[in-house]
Amino acid sequence: MSTTNATVSDRQAEYRKLPAVDALLRTPELAHLAVTIGDAMLAEAVRAVLANARRAIAAGEVAPTFDTWPHLVQQHLEEALAPSLRPVINATGVIIHTNLGRAPLSAAALAAVQRMAAGYSTLEYDLVAGGRGSRHDHARRLLCELTGAEAAMVVNNNAAAVYLALSALCQGREVLISRSQLVEIGGGFRIPDVLRQSGARLVEVGTTNRTHLHDFIYAVNAESAAIMRVHSSNFKQLGFVTMPSLAELTAAAHARGLLLIDDLGSGTLIDTAAYGLAPEPTVQQSVGAGADIITFSGDKLLGGPQAGIVVGRTEHVERLQRHPMARALRVDKLTLAALEATLYSYRHGRAVQEIPVWRMIAAPIADLQARAAGWQTFLAAQSIVAEVHPGESAVGGGSLPGETLPTALLAIDHPAPDLIAAALRRQPTPVICRIQQDRLLFDPRTVLPEQEETLLTTLAAVIK
Ligand SMILES: *Cc1c(COP(=O)(O)O)cnc(C)c1O
């Protein structure tokens, strides 16, 4: 279609083939469209498509034939009217992909959201009393049961949970943190900045690589409110490093009348070591070590909706609930519905079978190989050459840095992999893949089974 050596007169000939706006608006197809979307929007679309064609001709392409114009205008309208928040197929192999919306919800969580969204609910209603109830009641019982904590509360996300805890419990007083834990989580969330915003004063303790228990003990004074531990979610320290255990920190804090606040980040209820990964600290371990307030995300390894979960001692959690900012940071009924349903999977011991994040982590390598091989066979029938290669998936989402899971990748060689990847992103259901050494890589681990057919027809249509 494109000719790079088009002369000036060739180009002028192509420009002359461009129809007038009115002529296009009079075609039966577009006249019909005008009825549904209105004359003004249609005329705007026609002008935009003509402008695109002029740019294409300037770049050496030829003008579209007259009978393809209505289709081009329709296509443009579909793209222009598409919502900006859209489902995509995650073929990257990064399970908790923050840019792609983190955890996909379980079928039970989806059903719960639909039930609660469609009608009225007991969000803040006590059925026994026949009057006002508290939205804090909903996930509380399950969270306490699963973690062993006395009390629990749910807010918008873990960033909000950390802010609320510091603000409600430490405002105007000092919080002791190891220099190795003054971290940036990503997206501009930095522990020292959140601390400052909360009105608490940061006291840095120890050094970047080594912090001892006595470093904390020496820093305690009448202004101290808490020792805070922040999990090194998205980086790893190796070599000459040391840090007291959570139980040691908690004992030291309590002996001096201070609180121990533990920001777990991902916060898992399941031992990751059972799946060939490094052990990520569990919420139960933090509760067992005696931490007063523990915060973690709902949509990282828990595998539920975006939320910040606070568990801990009743008197402290109640202070968070009474804080004026609690209302600004609260969650809606849909989040609570999805969270409760997700927690039920854990309660019934079915988390690994039912929660997509855990299903992906636990996927047997033989299943992944079989899926990749099935994709290869499908594409071969369309004369597209692909190979199946061993590779690695990542957990992502600021958990288990550097940890990978062995996987089977579908690999496609192409002279212009970036162009193909860009074309895949422009499809009705965009496909996001990886490119490594000029090959397009697709990891079955993160492709939901129900999206497989769409993935394959999209690949066949784009790569050809
Ligand atoms: C991810 C993370 C946060 C932020 O959690 P969000 O739910 O994304 O707000 C805070 N602290 C740590 C240690 C984290 O890993």
The ligand as an ORCA input file, in Angstrom:
! r2SCAN-3c Opt
* xyz 0 1
  C       2.080     -1.761     48.023
  C       2.535     -1.193     49.325
  C       1.914     -0.064     49.873
  C       0.794      0.628     49.161
  O      -0.323     -0.197     49.080
  P      -1.553      0.226     48.145
  O      -2.596     -0.802     48.447
  O      -1.051      0.183     46.750
  O      -1.963      1.599     48.549
  C       2.357      0.411     51.083
  N       3.369     -0.194     51.738
  C       4.008     -1.279     51.243
  C       5.143     -1.883     52.013
  C       3.605     -1.821     50.012
  O       4.227     -2.891     49.517
*
